[in-house]
């Protein structure tokens, strides 16, 4: 089983799903899970962390998403 690594923290499920869509568009599988303080974390397989971070950065404005 592949280890999952958190690559982003979203403020709510809608934002997390938007991040998931960005990752899906880049061909990266992801999972969302409840985080701390009502946040939602987005995780990807360990081997895809760098590619996922690049995809998220390329598709969002600076400051939109709090990375890990």
C-alpha positions as CSV (number, residue, x, y, z in Angstrom):
1,X,0.0,0.0,0.0
2,X,1.3,3.5,-0.9
3,X,1.8,6.0,1.9
4,X,-0.3,9.1,1.5
5,X,1.2,12.5,2.3
6,X,-0.7,15.8,3.0
7,X,0.0,18.4,0.4
8,X,-2.6,21.0,1.2
9,X,-5.1,22.1,3.9
10,X,-8.4,23.6,2.7
11,X,-10.8,25.7,4.8
12,X,-13.8,23.5,3.8
13,X,-14.9,20.5,1.7
14,X,-15.7,22.7,-1.3
15,X,-12.2,24.1,-1.4
16,X,-10.7,20.6,-0.9
17,X,-12.7,19.3,-3.8
18,X,-11.4,22.1,-6.0
19,X,-7.9,21.1,-5.1
20,X,-8.8,17.5,-5.8
21,X,-10.0,18.5,-9.3
22,X,-6.7,20.4,-9.9
23,X,-4.9,17.2,-9.0
24,X,-7.2,15.0,-11.0
25,X,-6.6,17.2,-14.1
26,X,-2.9,16.6,-13.6
27,X,-3.4,12.9,-13.4
28,X,-2.8,12.6,-9.7
29,X,-5.0,10.6,-7.4
30,X,-5.8,12.2,-4.0
31,X,-7.9,11.8,-0.9
32,X,-9.5,14.3,1.4
33,X,-10.0,13.9,5.1
34,X,-11.0,16.0,8.1
35,X,-8.2,18.0,9.5
36,X,-7.8,20.1,12.6
37,X,-10.0,23.0,13.5
38,X,-12.7,22.3,10.8
39,X,-10.1,22.2,8.0
40,X,-9.9,19.5,5.3
41,X,-6.6,18.0,4.3
42,X,-5.7,16.8,0.8
43,X,-3.3,13.9,0.5
44,X,-1.6,12.2,-2.4
45,X,0.6,9.1,-2.8
46,X,4.1,9.8,-1.5
47,X,5.6,9.4,-5.0
48,X,3.4,12.2,-6.3
49,X,4.1,14.9,-3.7
50,X,6.3,17.1,-5.8
51,X,4.2,16.8,-8.9
52,X,1.1,17.6,-6.8
53,X,2.6,20.7,-5.2
54,X,3.7,21.9,-8.6
55,X,0.1,21.4,-10.0
56,X,-1.5,23.2,-7.1
57,X,0.9,26.1,-7.3
58,X,0.4,26.4,-11.0
59,X,-3.4,26.5,-10.8
60,X,-3.9,28.7,-7.7
61,X,-3.1,32.3,-6.7
62,X,-0.5,32.7,-4.0
63,X,-2.0,32.7,-0.6
64,X,-5.2,30.8,-1.6
65,X,-4.1,27.5,-0.2
66,X,-2.1,26.8,3.0
67,X,0.4,24.1,2.2
68,X,2.0,21.7,4.6
